[in-house]
Amino acid sequence: MDASHRLAILASHPIQYQAPFFRHLAARPGVDLTVFFCADFGLKPYDDPGFGTRIQWDIPLLDGYQHVILRNRSRSPRAGRFWGAFNPEIRTRLQTGGFDALVVHGWALATNWLAFRSSRALGLPVFLRGESNGLSEPTGLRRLVKRTLLTRLFRSTAGFMAIGSLNRRFYRDYGVDEGRIFLAPYSVDNASFQEQDALLTPRRSELRAEESIPDGATVFLFCGKLSPVKRPLDLLEAFARLPDVGRHRLIYAGDGVLRDAILRRAGALGLNNVRITGFLNQSELPRYYALADALVLPSSYEPWGLVVNEAMNFGLPVVVSDRLGSAPDLVREGENGFVVPCGDVPALARRLEQLAGDRDQRIRMGERSRALIATWGIPQTADGYLEGLRTVVGRGRNSSMQGVRDRVGEV
């Protein structure tokens, strides 16, 4: 790729999962990257209602790439709301930046639509990078409005960075032709997690002893917010059905509104081998992946579920519901894990029992997880972005050069 390719990315705010990718992409030859953020959410301590605690991320979010935090003119700044980020400045930035293309993360903010309109006026190619997977679509009038707006938007979009198979299918269902879709896998910093795996796995027995986990116990791990959409109580009910359940352990690495309900139900079931760690920061999670035997995520809806990526880097089998966006790409049934119908506690219990009773199978599945996730990392995500740039921007430049040649020929 020519060194003159200047790429802009418009993102909502600095996010712990995206920062390593931005650093990697900025370091790629031939890419001059600038990331525009609509807000500074996440850079300072903030109250997270999902975790029910105050959070300060413990990894660098802005190091290693050019970035601009746009002035937020919203009267009510708030993450996740359409008018929570309103940044008219993006128009000037795009006009004067000399960019070859813009990647917009989603369409849920007012500024996203300002960027779409400004780019169209400038003739600037726009790529969309969204997380929709089609598993939870609105109905009735809302569905009609959504399809009308997005179909119009997608017609004028140069390319789409698909995070996985379901995301690709979502775009296809909205009439996007295959030639405008580029696979840019939803990834985590595999290298960092694999480094932690190499450091912590040799200490597995020590880590388990620190948690008072007996020899021979199977540890099932849940990572995330203890919220209804993630269905942590389904996992508890399934765990309780294990034969000789007292030998095993269930660890919830997270916190949230269902904390008390989980503890009450565990008490009613006579389980004293269920632990809730509370919120864990990025640097604290790896020890729990290292001491666990399997990850379980029975959510009723997840656009993706990045904890699956993380757990696979630690060689864990994964058991997930069929409502996870990552399931078709990362979970091979019977090879590195299982996909169960959402809400089917007996089916979930059977898979937990299968893993608890077969250490050799857990090891084989864990090895398969490592092999699969090795091909689904940040380098592959960057490859997708570069393929899109080569295809779309290159096509535009070739067309411009052909126009020049045609005009010269006319003279």
Secondary structure, DSSP 8 states (H G I E B T S, - for coil): --TT-EEEEEESS--TTTHHHHHHHHHSTT-EEEEEES--TTSS-EEETTTTEEE---S-SSTTSEEEE-----SS--TT-GGG---THHHHHHHHS--SEEEEE-S-SHHHHHHHHHHHHHT--EEEE----SSS---HHHHHHHHHHHHHHHHT--EEEE-SHHHHHHHHHTT--GGGEEE------HHHHHHHHHHHGGGHHHHHHHTT--TT--EEEEES---GGG-HHHHHHHHHTSTTGGGSEEEEES--TTHHHHHHHHHHTT---EEE-----TTTTHHHHHH-SEEEE--S-BS--HHHHHHHHTT--EEEETTBTTHHHH--BTTTEEEE-TT-HHHHHHHHHHHHT-HHHHHHHHHHHHHHHTTSSHHHHHHHHHHHHHHHHHHHHHHHHHHHHHHHHH-
